[in-house]
Amino acid sequence: MNEERKTLEQRATMTDIERLRHSASHVLATAILKIWPEAQFAAGPPVENGFYYDVDLPHRISPNDFEKIEAEMKKEIKANHPFERVEVSRDEALALGNKGRLAALSERSEPSKFKLDIIENIPADEKISLYQSGDFIDLCAGPHVMRTGNIGAFRLTNVASAYYKGDEKNPQLQRVYGTAFKTKKELDDYFAMLEEAKKRDHRKLGKELELFVFDDDVGPGLPMFLPRGAVIAEELEKLAKETEFAAGYQRVRTPHIARESLYKKSGHLPYYAESMFPPMQLRREDEEFETKRKRFDELQVIVDSKLESPDEYSEFKHLQYELLESDKYYLKAMNCPHHHKLFAAVPRSYRDLPLRLAEYGTCYRYEQSGELFGLMRVRSLQMNDAHLYMTPEQFESEFNAVNEMYLNYFKLFGIEKYLMRFSTHDPSKLGQKFVDEPELWKQTEEMTRNVLKNSGINYVEVPNEAAFYGPKIDVQAWSVIGREFSIATNQVDFAQPRNFDLRYKDRDNIDKIPICIHRAPLGTHERFVGFLIEHYAGNFPLWLSPEQVRILTIGDDPKVVDYARSILSELRAHQVRAEIDESTDKINGKIQRAEQMKVHTMFVIGKRDMDAEAVSVRVHGKGNLGAKPRAEAIAEILLSIKERRAE
């Protein structure tokens, strides 16, 4: 979670629901103070799907306390106190903090220690404001709803531990979470969605359907796909390869490891170092090192014979130190530096552009252990990556083509609600969080903004969240039950082509630097498979289903079994993922097992079906569809798979 304090610009763009939830956090703090007057508060912002307030309190708050806290909150809402904003000087704010009056109902003997720290970190040119509702006064830049009575329906959800400002060196606080909506119906609908989400949790279904596992000996955040899960990943990869081939992409392959120098050149080091696995220290192997080693061996013989001159002995000791140097290698955290090297490997002309290099590359990122979450946040990821190199004139059409690819995928997977988050840079952080190229930032952000506007795509602009090398678009998608996921990214890069000195010859035979687009419409196998498990609740369409057809025999008549096996052979000859259940169990038991594993289609076969050259068709979630001629049933299966139908 981002612990950075929101800027005034970000606060000015708060939505109505964010203002409501921000106000609810103040009411939460008021209620806690009514019960535990000694409570000290840090930050209480609105967040995705709700709000929280960090509190320092000897009493350990638990869900058992929620009822009495909510009761106090309801009193504050019923009182309909106005939220009153007051600007104060820095000295006045510090004086109130020292009297314990900030985030409090009255003056107290203990200073408002966290609020005092926050004041010290407010920029000198920023106005300091307080908000009062009833007796509660808080250091706050706002904004809020007009009155506490405007908050609507709310509920506390959970409590967790959190370090002050997200730094483990700081005190550990209690973070009390809640959510709020304008109406009770919206609140009830939200919790109904959460209950459905529990049933669809990809971690739960992944285990039940035997899709993927984690293992302590392998390591946290390193998923392994079982055969049934690997099928889904391979089908997605097949889809991507077919789509990209039709769009003029060329496939490449790169190693999983590279020297430190590559990532220094790309700029990922030092900007991205915290997200990379620690380096491996390996003995140097370059030609210069070998020359020094041979010279050292020669000097070693002379020194051992005690015939060395002072200069030779000095050279010997110097080389002895230099040969201790090692090469650092990093696991690949991103594919782009390798792809840039491939662009540079061959002389390029404007006639070669746009050049689209694609790879399902495996990357490794050292996510913090507390951030790991099933397939959604992992340390090993296989990315639907590609890098597009182009002239400035080609940028709009290429960017639009990438967006069209996204939209086609959304249609295929039944993703009806989506949003593109256009992330821009913060000029005050150039040279720190973002590469120090102010004009190029302005130029590429304007180009990207214009393409988004002209294409009519639904997007929002988010400051201070760009990649370090250029503006980016994060794609948010909502599953069928309304749960939001971040599934893909699309980035514009003006920095790395310069870092790698990438060149192409223009029409006048002059060297030019290409623009680069990083794009990954299907994100990573891990995250996208996790999304699809929850989106479909494990009920995958036929083309994506791990087990497409299971043949269930009635009884143990050898002729029926042979007939069933001939159908199995025919299906598998067409690359259909088909299995057969020849057990002597009753047919209802076989059907139940197939339904539990969410097998898409079942062919139930008895003597009557065999005699009629037919199969009885059952589809998971639809039940018995009746008998169909064998050839017709198989033809329908093959056509549905070929067309990647949604059912």
ZAMARGU-4260 file (C-alpha; in steps of 0.2 Angstrom, whole numbers, plus 5000, padded with zeros to 4 digits):
<rodrens>
0) 5000/5000/5000 | 5006/5017/4996 | 5010/5026/5012 | 5015/5043/5004 | 5005/5058/5009
5) 4992/5064/4996 | 4997/5080/4987 | 4984/5095/4987 | 4981/5091/4969 | 4977/5073/4972
10) 4965/5079/4986 | 4956/5091/4974 | 4952/5076/4963 | 4945/5065/4976 | 4928/5058/4971
15) 4912/5060/4980 | 4914/5042/4988 | 4932/5045/4993 | 4926/5061/5002 | 4912/5051/5011
20) 4925/5038/5016 | 4938/5051/5022 | 4924/5058/5033 | 4920/5041/5039 | 4938/5039/5045
25) 4936/5055/5056 | 4920/5048/5063 | 4929/5032/5067 | 4942/5041/5076 | 4929/5051/5086
30) 4921/5034/5091 | 4937/5026/5097 | 4941/5042/5107 | 4924/5041/5116 | 4928/5023/5121
35) 4947/5025/5124 | 4951/5043/5127 | 4970/5040/5127 | 4971/5034/5109 | 4984/5042/5098
40) 4981/5043/5079 | 4992/5044/5064 | 4984/5044/5046 | 4966/5040/5041 | 4964/5041/5022
45) 4951/5034/5010 | 4957/5019/5001 | 4951/5007/4988 | 4934/5000/4994 | 4934/5009/5010
50) 4945/5019/5023 | 4956/5016/5038 | 4963/5025/5053 | 4980/5020/5061 | 4979/5021/5080
55) 4991/5018/5094 | 4982/5011/5109 | 4986/4999/5124 | 4970/4990/5121 | 4971/4978/5107
60) 4956/4981/5096 | 4947/4966/5089 | 4932/4962/5079 | 4923/4960/5096 | 4925/4978/5098
65) 4917/4983/5082 | 4899/4983/5088 | 4902/4996/5102 | 4913/5007/5090 | 4900/5007/5077
70) 4887/5012/5090 | 4897/5027/5094 | 4899/5031/5075 | 4881/5030/5073 | 4878/5043/5087
75) 4890/5055/5078 | 4882/5053/5061 | 4865/5056/5069 | 4871/5072/5077 | 4874/5078/5060
80) 4889/5089/5065 | 4896/5100/5051 | 4914/5097/5045 | 4922/5114/5048 | 4939/5119/5040
85) 4951/5131/5048 | 4968/5136/5042 | 4981/5139/5055 | 4999/5144/5055 | 5013/5131/5058
90) 5016/5137/5075 | 4998/5136/5080 | 4997/5118/5073 | 5012/5114/5083 | 5005/5122/5099
95) 4989/5112/5097 | 4999/5096/5094 | 5009/5099/5110 | 4993/5101/5120 | 4987/5084/5113
100) 4972/5093/5105 | 4975/5086/5087 | 4965/5070/5083 | 4957/5072/5100 | 4941/5078/5108
105) 4950/5090/5120 | 4967/5095/5126 | 4977/5080/5134 | 4992/5078/5144 | 5001/5068/5131
110) 5006/5077/5115 | 4998/5072/5098 | 5015/5064/5093 | 5011/5057/5076 | 5002/5073/5071
115) 5017/5083/5076 | 5028/5072/5065 | 5016/5075/5051 | 5017/5094/5053 | 5036/5094/5052
120) 5035/5085/5035 | 5022/5097/5028 | 5030/5107/5014 | 5035/5125/5020 | 5024/5133/5006
125) 5008/5122/5010 | 4994/5129/5020 | 4990/5119/5035 | 4972/5116/5039 | 4962/5108/5053
130) 4944/5100/5052 | 4932/5100/5066 | 4917/5089/5068 | 4908/5090/5085 | 4922/5090/5098
135) 4934/5081/5087 | 4948/5091/5079 | 4960/5084/5067 | 4975/5090/5057 | 4969/5087/5039
140) 4970/5094/5022 | 4952/5087/5017 | 4941/5087/5008 | 4926/5080/5017 | 4907/5079/5015
145) 4897/5094/5022 | 4890/5085/5038 | 4893/5069/5047 | 4875/5065/5042 | 4880/5064/5024
150) 4890/5048/5027 | 4876/5036/5024 | 4879/5017/5027 | 4895/5010/5034 | 4903/4995/5042
155) 4920/4991/5051 | 4928/4976/5042 | 4944/4971/5050 | 4959/4977/5060 | 4978/4974/5056
160) 4995/4979/5061 | 5004/4993/5051 | 5020/5002/5054 | 5019/5021/5055 | 5022/5027/5037
165) 5025/5009/5032 | 5043/5009/5039 | 5047/4994/5050 | 5059/5005/5060 | 5044/5015/5066
170) 5031/5010/5079 | 5018/4997/5075 | 5000/5003/5075 | 4983/4996/5074 | 4975/4999/5057
175) 4956/4999/5059 | 4947/4996/5042 | 4930/5000/5037 | 4919/5004/5022 | 4905/5016/5018
180) 4893/5020/5004 | 4879/5032/5001 | 4865/5019/5003 | 4862/5004/5013 | 4858/4994/4997
185) 4876/4999/4990 | 4883/4993/5006 | 4873/4976/5006 | 4878/4973/4988 | 4896/4976/4992
190) 4896/4963/5005 | 4886/4951/4995 | 4900/4953/4982 | 4913/4949/4995 | 4904/4933/5000
195) 4904/4928/4981 | 4922/4933/4980 | 4926/4920/4994 | 4918/4906/4984 | 4928/4912/4969
200) 4945/4915/4978 | 4958/4908/4966 | 4968/4901/4980 | 4953/4891/4986 | 4948/4885/4968
205) 4966/4883/4963 | 4968/4869/4976 | 4951/4861/4973 | 4953/4860/4955 | 4972/4855/4956
210) 4978/4870/4946 | 4993/4876/4955 | 5003/4874/4971 | 5016/4883/4982 | 5029/4873/4991
215) 5040/4879/5006 | 5055/4870/4999 | 5053/4880/4983 | 5050/4896/4991 | 5037/4909/4995
220) 5029/4918/4980 | 5036/4905/4967 | 5020/4896/4960 | 5021/4879/4951 | 5007/4875/4939
225) 5000/4857/4940 | 4995/4850/4923 | 4978/4856/4924 | 4984/4874/4927 | 4998/4873/4915
230) 4984/4870/4901 | 4976/4887/4905 | 4993/4896/4904 | 4997/4887/4888 | 4981/4891/4880
235) 4983/4909/4884 | 5001/4909/4877 | 4994/4901/4861 | 4981/4914/4860 | 4994/4928/4862
240) 5006/4920/4849 | 4992/4919/4836 | 4986/4937/4839 | 5003/4944/4839 | 5008/4935/4823
245) 4993/4942/4814 | 4998/4959/4820 | 5016/4958/4813 | 5025/4953/4829 | 5041/4943/4829
250) 5046/4931/4843 | 5062/4931/4852 | 5070/4922/4867 | 5081/4929/4880 | 5090/4922/4896
255) 5084/4923/4913 | 5100/4931/4920 | 5111/4946/4915 | 5126/4956/4921 | 5124/4971/4932
260) 5130/4982/4919 | 5115/4979/4908 | 5103/4985/4922 | 5114/5000/4925 | 5113/5005/4907
265) 5094/5002/4907 | 5093/5013/4923 | 5084/4999/4932 | 5099/5000/4944 | 5098/5009/4955
270) 5079/5014/4953 | 5072/4997/4953 | 5085/4988/4965 | 5073/4985/4979 | 5062/4975/4968
275) 5076/4964/4961 | 5083/4948/4969 | 5100/4951/4977 | 5115/4949/4964 | 5125/4933/4962
280) 5144/4936/4964 | 5153/4927/4951 | 5171/4926/4945 | 5174/4938/4931 | 5176/4930/4914
285) 5180/4944/4901 | 5196/4945/4891 | 5204/4959/4901 | 5202/4948/4917 | 5210/4933/4908
290) 5225/4944/4903 | 5228/4950/4921 | 5226/4933/4927 | 5240/4926/4915 | 5251/4941/4920
295) 5248/4937/4939 | 5253/4919/4936 | 5269/4925/4927 | 5273/4936/4942 | 5269/4923/4954
300) 5283/4912/4948 | 5295/4927/4949 | 5290/4931/4967 | 5291/4913/4972 | 5309/4913/4966
305) 5312/4929/4975 | 5319/4937/4959 | 5306/4951/4958 | 5311/4969/4956 | 5302/4982/4967
310) 5291/4987/4952 | 5286/4968/4949 | 5282/4966/4967 | 5271/4981/4967 | 5262/4975/4951
315) 5260/4958/4958 | 5251/4965/4974 | 5240/4976/4964 | 5235/4962/4952 | 5232/4951/4968
320) 5219/4963/4974 | 5211/4966/4957 | 5209/4947/4954 | 5197/4947/4969 | 5185/4957/4959
325) 5169/4948/4954 | 5155/4950/4942 | 5138/4953/4948 | 5123/4944/4939 | 5105/4948/4942
330) 5090/4937/4939 | 5080/4945/4926 | 5067/4957/4933 | 5061/4963/4916 | 5063/4959/4898
335) 5066/4976/4891 | 5085/4978/4892 | 5087/4961/4883 | 5075/4966/4869 | 5084/4983/4867
340) 5100/4973/4865 | 5092/4963/4851 | 5086/4979/4843 | 5104/4985/4843 | 5111/4968/4837
345) 5107/4972/4819 | 5108/4989/4809 | 5091/4996/4808 | 5083/5007/4795 | 5066/5017/4795
350) 5060/5003/4783 | 5062/4990/4797 | 5050/5000/4808 | 5039/4998/4817 | 5048/4983/4824
355) 5038/4972/4836 | 5048/4960/4847 | 5038/4948/4858 | 5042/4935/4871 | 5033/4926/4885
360) 5048/4930/4896 | 5050/4923/4914 | 5055/4937/4926 | 5059/4937/4945 | 5055/4951/4957
365) 5058/4952/4975 | 5041/4956/4981 | 5040/4959/5000 | 5034/4944/5009 | 5019/4954/5016
370) 5014/4959/4999 | 5013/4941/4992 | 4996/4935/4988 | 4992/4919/4979 | 4995/4921/4960
375) 4991/4940/4961 | 5008/4945/4969 | 5022/4933/4965 | 5041/4932/4964 | 5042/4922/4948
380) 5031/4928/4933 | 5029/4924/4915 | 5025/4940/4906 | 5015/4942/4889 | 5029/4955/4885
385) 5033/4964/4869 | 5043/4980/4864 | 5038/4990/4849 | 5051/5002/4841 | 5044/5015/4830
390) 5046/5033/4823 | 5037/5047/4831 | 5025/5047/4816 | 5021/5029/4819 | 5017/5031/4838
395) 4998/5035/4836 | 4994/5020/4825 | 5005/5008/4835 | 4998/5014/4852 | 4980/5013/4845
400) 4984/4995/4838 | 4989/4990/4856 | 4974/4997/4863 | 4963/4988/4851 | 4972/4972/4856
405) 4967/4975/4874 | 4949/4978/4869 | 4948/4962/4858 | 4954/4952/4873 | 4942/4960/4884
410) 4928/4955/4872 | 4934/4937/4871 | 4935/4935/4890 | 4918/4944/4893 | 4926/4958/4902
415) 4913/4972/4901 | 4920/4984/4913 | 4937/4991/4912 | 4947/5007/4915 | 4964/5013/4909
420) 4974/5022/4922 | 4986/5035/4913 | 5000/5037/4925 | 5011/5053/4923 | 5026/5059/4932
425) 5029/5072/4946 | 5041/5086/4940 | 5047/5089/4958 | 5054/5071/4958 | 5064/5071/4942
430) 5081/5063/4945 | 5074/5054/4960 | 5059/5044/4956 | 5059/5048/4937 | 5073/5050/4924
435) 5078/5069/4923 | 5072/5073/4905 | 5058/5086/4908 | 5055/5090/4889 | 5053/5072/4885
440) 5041/5069/4899 | 5030/5083/4893 | 5031/5077/4875 | 5027/5059/4878 | 5014/5062/4890
445) 5005/5074/4878 | 5007/5061/4864 | 4999/5047/4875 | 4985/5059/4881 | 4980/5064/4864
450) 4979/5046/4858 | 4968/5041/4873 | 4957/5056/4870 | 4956/5053/4851 | 4952/5034/4853
455) 4938/5037/4865 | 4944/5024/4878 | 4938/5026/4896 | 4953/5032/4906 | 4958/5042/4921
460) 4974/5052/4923 | 4984/5048/4939 | 4999/5059/4944 | 5016/5053/4951 | 5013/5035/4947
465) 5023/5034/4930 | 5037/5021/4927 | 5054/5029/4930 | 5057/5030/4911 | 5041/5036/4905
470) 5022/5037/4906 | 5012/5021/4908 | 4994/5014/4907 | 4988/5001/4920 | 4973/4992/4914
475) 4960/4989/4928 | 4947/4976/4924 | 4932/4970/4934 | 4926/4952/4935 | 4908/4947/4932
480) 4904/4950/4951 | 4912/4967/4951 | 4929/4964/4959 | 4943/4975/4952 | 4959/4968/4946
485) 4975/4976/4939 | 4979/4964/4925 | 4990/4973/4912 | 5001/4987/4908 | 5006/4998/4893
490) 5021/5010/4894 | 5029/5023/4884 | 5048/5023/4885 | 5059/5038/4879 | 5074/5035/4891
495) 5080/5017/4888 | 5082/5019/4869 | 5094/5034/4873 | 5103/5024/4887 | 5106/5010/4875
500) 5110/5021/4861 | 5097/5013/4849 | 5098/5020/4832 | 5089/5018/4815 | 5093/5027/4798
505) 5079/5039/4793 | 5075/5043/4774 | 5090/5055/4774 | 5102/5042/4781 | 5103/5051/4797
510) 5104/5042/4814 | 5088/5044/4824 | 5082/5037/4841 | 5066/5026/4841 | 5052/5028/4852
515) 5048/5012/4862 | 5032/5005/4869 | 5032/4991/4882 | 5015/4982/4882 | 5008/4966/4890
520) 4990/4965/4886 | 4988/4948/4895 | 4999/4953/4910 | 5008/4938/4917 | 5002/4920/4917
525) 5001/4921/4935 | 4990/4936/4938 | 4979/4933/4923 | 4976/4915/4927 | 4971/4920/4944
530) 4959/4933/4937 | 4951/4921/4926 | 4949/4908/4939 | 4939/4921/4949 | 4931/4928/4934
535) 4924/4911/4928 | 4923/4904/4946 | 4932/4889/4939 | 4919/4886/4926 | 4930/4890/4911
540) 4924/4890/4893 | 4927/4875/4883 | 4943/4881/4874 | 4951/4886/4890 | 4945/4872/4901
545) 4959/4860/4908 | 4948/4845/4905 | 4937/4848/4890 | 4928/4832/4889 | 4926/4817/4901
550) 4918/4801/4894 | 4908/4792/4907 | 4903/4774/4903 | 4888/4766/4910 | 4891/4748/4917
555) 4906/4737/4912 | 4900/4730/4895 | 4917/4727/4885 | 4908/4733/4869 | 4902/4749/4877
560) 4920/4752/4884 | 4928/4749/4867 | 4915/4761/4859 | 4919/4774/4872 | 4938/4772/4869
565) 4936/4775/4851 | 4927/4791/4854 | 4942/4796/4866 | 4954/4792/4853 | 4945/4802/4840
570) 4944/4817/4852 | 4962/4816/4857 | 4967/4815/4838 | 4960/4832/4836 | 4970/4838/4852
575) 4955/4839/4863 | 4959/4837/4881 | 4948/4822/4884 | 4948/4808/4898 | 4938/4793/4901
580) 4931/4786/4917 | 4930/4767/4915 | 4927/4764/4934 | 4913/4752/4939 | 4906/4766/4950
585) 4888/4770/4946 | 4885/4784/4933 | 4878/4796/4946 | 4895/4795/4956 | 4905/4797/4940
590) 4894/4813/4935 | 4897/4820/4953 | 4916/4818/4952 | 4916/4827/4935 | 4905/4841/4941
595) 4916/4843/4956 | 4931/4845/4945 | 4921/4857/4934 | 4924/4847/4918 | 4916/4856/4904
600) 4907/4843/4894 | 4903/4825/4898 | 4899/4811/4886 | 4888/4798/4895 | 4889/4782/4885
605) 4878/4766/4888 | 4873/4752/4877 | 4858/4762/4869 | 4871/4776/4864 | 4883/4763/4857
610) 4869/4755/4846 | 4864/4772/4840 | 4882/4779/4836 | 4877/4793/4848 | 4882/4801/4865
615) 4872/4808/4879 | 4879/4826/4882 | 4880/4834/4899 | 4888/4852/4901 | 4894/4858/4918
620) 4881/4870/4925 | 4868/4866/4911 | 4864/4848/4915 | 4859/4835/4903 | 4857/4841/4885
625) 4851/4824/4878 | 4858/4812/4865 | 4867/4818/4849 | 4874/4808/4835 | 4893/4805/4839
630) 4899/4814/4823 | 4888/4830/4827 | 4893/4830/4846 | 4912/4829/4841 | 4910/4842/4827
635) 4902/4854/4840 | 4916/4852/4852 | 4929/4855/4839 | 4920/4871/4832 | 4918/4878/4849
640) 4936/4876/4853 | 4942/4883/4836 | 4931/4899/4838 | 4935/4901/4857 | 4917/4903/4861
645) 4912/4910/4877 | 4901/4896/4883
</rodrens>
